[in-house]
Amino acid sequence: MAVLEFAHLTWEEVRDLDWTKAVAILPLGAVEAHGPHLPLATDVIIAETMARAAAARLAGRGYDAVLLPPLAYTAAEFAVGFPGTISLRPATVTALLVDLAQSLARHGLQVLAVANAHLDPAHVTAIEAAVAQNRRENGARIVFPDVTKRPWALRLTQEFQSGACHAGRYESSIVMAARPELVREAIRRSLPANPRSLSLAIRSGQTSFEEAGGPRAYFGSPADAGADEGARTIEILGAILEEAVLAELDR
């Protein structure tokens, strides 16, 4: 089977797809500050690489993997204090995902997989609300492996598991592997490590990068990043999404 770009198909090509053997994949990220060295689209870039890695795996298992255009706008409250960050209301994100799943279901799609790379708690909660609402309203089933939780988190890097991973080694490595021309290398190499954990900050009630100890919108160690690590992480992310989709299809 094939990896297909949904927006590049004609309507007749979409009509002729066998949706019983197809999975739509939505890359989902945010436009927000990612340190002084990574682009605002970092989450979108990571989501797209995750989606493509999963699509290749699913195509190899006999499915048409249909890549939807990425959704780049969502709730990003932790970064709103930084120029360039765009944040939507969580309810808007939930409604958009539900509408998308129901629209695709009218074509016969059964599963919509979300390749998510944005970990703001308001955003994650909005996705979870969409999954629950869509289940009640019988749209295409939304598959959302939350990589911040077990068992998925345990497969990702040590920095990721520490929670000090926004624009640090974890994310910088992936962007270096996927879009190296967008990394400000001289700045990246000069940045001191910031070991403060965003996950601990969230649990303690802090609500912004500034409160959490990230005055330049990064956490972790960007200087230690490498493209090889990024490529390995992309494959892991693709495997996570593939496995979540297959588990849903087996139900």
C-alpha positions as CSV (number, residue, x, y, z in Angstrom):
1,M,0.0,0.0,0.0
2,A,1.0,3.6,-0.2
3,V,1.8,6.8,1.8
4,L,-0.6,9.5,0.3
5,E,-0.7,13.2,0.7
6,F,-4.4,13.9,1.3
7,A,-4.3,17.5,0.1
8,H,-2.5,16.5,-3.2
9,L,-5.2,14.0,-4.2
10,T,-8.2,14.8,-6.3
11,W,-11.7,14.3,-5.0
12,E,-12.2,11.3,-7.3
13,E,-9.0,9.7,-6.0
14,V,-10.3,10.2,-2.5
15,R,-13.7,8.7,-3.5
16,D,-11.9,5.6,-4.8
17,L,-9.8,4.9,-1.7
18,D,-10.6,1.8,0.2
19,W,-11.2,3.5,3.5
20,T,-11.5,0.1,5.3
21,K,-7.7,-0.3,4.6
22,A,-6.7,3.4,5.2
23,V,-5.6,5.4,8.1
24,A,-5.5,9.2,8.2
25,I,-2.7,10.8,10.2
26,L,-2.9,14.3,11.5
27,P,0.4,16.0,12.4
28,L,-0.4,18.3,15.4
29,G,1.9,20.9,16.8
30,A,2.0,24.6,17.8
31,V,3.5,27.8,16.7
32,E,5.3,28.9,19.8
33,A,8.7,29.9,21.2
34,H,11.4,27.2,21.2
35,G,14.4,28.9,22.7
36,P,16.7,31.3,20.7
37,H,17.9,28.6,18.4
38,L,14.9,26.7,17.1
39,P,12.0,27.9,14.9
40,L,8.5,28.6,16.1
41,A,7.3,25.6,14.0
42,T,9.5,23.1,15.9
43,D,6.5,21.2,17.2
44,V,4.9,21.0,13.8
45,I,8.2,19.8,12.3
46,I,8.5,17.0,14.9
47,A,4.8,16.1,14.4
48,E,5.3,15.8,10.6
49,T,8.4,13.6,11.0
50,M,6.5,11.4,13.5
51,A,3.6,11.1,11.1
52,R,5.7,10.2,8.1
53,A,7.7,7.6,10.1
54,A,4.4,6.0,11.2
55,A,2.9,6.3,7.7
56,A,5.8,4.3,6.2
57,R,5.4,1.6,8.8
58,L,1.6,1.3,8.3
59,A,2.0,1.2,4.5
60,G,4.4,-1.7,4.9
61,R,1.6,-3.5,6.8
62,G,-0.9,-3.1,4.0
63,Y,-2.6,0.1,4.8
64,D,-2.9,3.3,2.8
65,A,-1.5,5.9,5.2
66,V,-3.1,9.2,4.3
67,L,-1.2,12.2,5.6
68,L,-3.4,15.2,6.4
69,P,-2.1,18.8,6.2
70,P,-0.6,19.6,9.7
71,L,-2.6,21.5,12.3
72,A,-0.2,24.2,13.5
73,Y,-2.5,26.3,15.9
74,T,-3.5,25.1,19.3
75,A,-3.5,26.0,23.0
76,A,0.0,27.2,23.9
77,E,-0.5,29.1,27.1
78,F,2.9,28.3,28.7
79,A,4.6,30.2,25.9
80,V,2.3,33.2,25.4
81,G,4.7,35.6,27.0
82,F,7.1,35.2,24.1
83,P,6.7,37.0,20.8
84,G,5.6,34.7,18.0
85,T,3.6,32.3,20.1
86,I,0.0,31.8,18.9
87,S,-2.5,30.3,21.4
88,L,-6.1,29.1,20.9
89,R,-8.7,28.4,23.4
90,P,-8.7,24.6,24.3
91,A,-12.4,24.4,23.5
92,T,-11.6,25.6,20.0
93,V,-9.0,22.8,19.6
94,T,-11.4,20.2,20.8
95,A,-14.2,21.3,18.5
96,L,-11.8,21.4,15.5
97,L,-10.6,17.8,16.1
98,V,-14.1,16.5,16.6
99,D,-15.4,18.2,13.4
100,L,-12.4,16.9,11.5
101,A,-13.0,13.3,12.7
102,Q,-16.7,13.5,11.9
103,S,-16.0,15.0,8.4
104,L,-13.6,12.3,7.6
105,A,-16.0,9.7,8.9
106,R,-18.5,10.8,6.2
107,H,-16.1,9.6,3.6
108,G,-15.9,6.2,5.3
109,L,-12.7,6.7,7.3
110,Q,-12.5,4.6,10.5
111,V,-9.4,5.8,12.2
112,L,-7.8,9.2,12.6
113,A,-4.3,9.0,14.2
114,V,-2.9,12.1,15.9
115,A,0.8,12.6,15.6
116,N,1.2,15.1,18.5
117,A,4.4,16.9,19.4
118,H,3.0,19.7,21.6
119,L,2.9,18.9,25.3
120,D,1.3,22.0,26.8
121,P,-1.2,20.6,29.4
122,A,-4.1,22.6,28.0
123,H,-3.4,21.2,24.6
124,V,-3.2,17.6,25.8
125,T,-6.4,18.0,27.7
126,A,-8.1,19.4,24.6
127,I,-7.1,16.4,22.6
128,E,-8.3,14.0,25.3
129,A,-11.7,15.9,25.4
130,A,-11.9,15.4,21.6
131,V,-11.3,11.7,21.9
132,A,-14.0,11.3,24.5
133,Q,-16.6,13.5,22.7
134,N,-15.9,11.8,19.4
135,R,-16.4,8.4,21.0
136,R,-19.9,9.5,22.1
137,E,-20.8,11.0,18.7
138,N,-19.5,8.2,16.5
139,G,-17.0,10.0,14.3
140,A,-13.8,8.4,13.0
141,R,-12.0,6.9,16.0
142,I,-9.3,9.2,17.2
143,V,-6.0,7.5,18.2
144,F,-3.8,9.6,20.5
145,P,-0.8,8.0,22.1
146,D,0.1,10.5,24.8
147,V,3.9,10.2,24.8
148,T,4.1,11.9,28.2
149,K,2.6,8.8,29.8
150,R,3.5,5.1,30.2
151,P,4.3,3.0,28.3
152,W,5.3,5.4,25.6
153,A,7.4,7.8,27.6
154,L,9.7,5.1,28.8
155,R,10.8,4.5,25.2
156,L,12.0,8.1,24.7
157,T,15.3,9.8,25.7
158,Q,16.5,10.3,29.3
159,E,16.1,14.1,28.9
160,F,12.5,13.7,27.7
161,Q,11.7,11.6,30.7
162,S,13.3,14.2,33.0
163,G,10.8,16.8,31.8
164,A,13.5,19.2,30.9
165,C,12.9,18.8,27.2
166,H,11.4,21.9,25.6
167,A,13.9,23.0,22.9
168,G,16.6,21.1,24.7
169,R,18.6,18.1,23.5
170,Y,15.5,16.0,22.7
171,E,13.7,18.5,20.4
172,S,16.9,20.1,19.0
173,S,18.1,16.7,17.9
174,I,14.9,15.9,16.0
175,V,15.0,19.3,14.2
176,M,18.6,18.8,13.4
177,A,17.7,15.5,11.7
178,A,14.6,16.7,9.9
179,R,15.3,20.4,9.1
180,P,18.9,21.3,9.9
181,E,18.8,24.5,7.9
182,L,16.3,25.9,10.5
183,V,18.6,25.4,13.5
184,R,20.6,28.5,14.6
185,E,23.7,26.4,15.2
186,A,26.1,29.0,16.6
187,I,23.4,29.9,19.2
188,R,22.5,26.3,20.0
189,R,26.1,25.4,20.7
190,S,26.6,28.4,23.0
191,L,23.5,27.7,25.2
192,P,24.1,26.5,28.8
193,A,22.0,23.6,30.0
194,N,18.8,24.4,31.8
195,P,17.9,21.3,33.9
196,R,14.6,22.6,35.3
197,S,11.8,20.1,34.7
198,L,8.6,21.4,33.1
199,S,6.7,18.4,34.2
200,L,7.6,19.1,37.8
201,A,6.7,22.8,37.3
202,I,3.3,21.8,35.9
203,R,2.6,19.5,38.9
204,S,3.5,22.3,41.3
205,G,1.0,24.7,39.6
206,Q,3.3,26.9,37.5
207,T,1.7,28.1,34.3
208,S,4.3,29.7,32.1
209,F,7.9,29.1,30.9
210,E,9.0,32.1,32.9
211,E,7.5,30.8,36.1
212,A,9.0,27.4,35.4
213,G,12.5,28.8,35.1
214,G,12.9,29.2,31.3
215,P,13.4,32.9,30.6
216,R,14.6,32.1,27.1
217,A,11.9,29.5,26.4
218,Y,14.1,26.4,26.6
219,F,14.7,23.6,29.0
220,G,17.3,20.9,28.8
221,S,20.6,20.9,27.0
222,P,20.5,22.1,23.4
223,A,24.3,22.1,23.1
224,D,24.3,18.3,23.5
225,A,21.9,17.6,20.6
226,G,22.8,15.6,17.6
227,A,21.2,14.6,14.3
228,D,21.9,10.9,14.8
229,E,19.9,10.9,18.1
230,G,17.2,12.9,16.4
231,A,16.9,10.3,13.6
232,R,16.6,7.5,16.2
233,T,14.0,9.3,18.1
234,I,11.9,9.9,14.9
235,E,11.8,6.2,14.3
236,I,10.7,5.6,17.9
237,L,7.9,8.1,17.6
238,G,6.8,6.6,14.4
239,A,6.7,3.1,16.0
240,I,4.7,4.4,18.9
241,L,2.0,5.9,16.6
242,E,2.0,2.7,14.4
243,E,1.5,0.5,17.5
244,A,-1.3,2.7,18.9
245,V,-3.1,2.6,15.5
246,L,-2.8,-1.2,15.2
247,A,-4.1,-1.7,18.7
248,E,-7.1,0.4,17.8
249,L,-7.7,-1.5,14.6
250,D,-7.6,-4.8,16.4
251,R,-10.4,-3.8,18.7
